[in-house]
């Protein structure tokens, strides 16, 4: 049986951002959740990868050696001034894990932000899963479906509304 990855809510993400001690950690959390970036994408991101005029982030040579352009989400815009992150993958993992335990009492990993962001866009923002697939840089929709989790209350409401 496949274990579903844990997700956290936008409210919890906002608590993490508010409690992060440095602006670089705040930026990393924002990029992980609102841009649904992988940790490797976050630490390799530079100012020249940001096109504020067009409103896109250029992700270079990501997983599978693919490039992609993703739209900059509104909550991300303010924090982009703190690029580059200039921290190691291990330091970022350690800081987020510690912050998660301390602030939201959850054992989270950086990838939790990516899964949570994808689920947030599907469930809260009602973004079509095909757009989420492109946003995440997945070549197969089945991979995106693993990343997106249906909230049990929303599932219940959807079926209750079907009978009205």
Secondary structure, 3 states (H helix, E strand, C coil): CCCCCCCCCHHHHHHHHHHCCCHHHHHHHHHHHCCCCCHHHHHHCCHHHEECCCCEEEECCCHHHCCEEEECCHHHHHHHHHCCCCCCHHHHHHHHHHHHHHHHCCCCCHHHHHHHHHHHHHHCCCCCHHHHHHHHCCCCHHHHHHHCCCCHHHHHHHHHHCCC
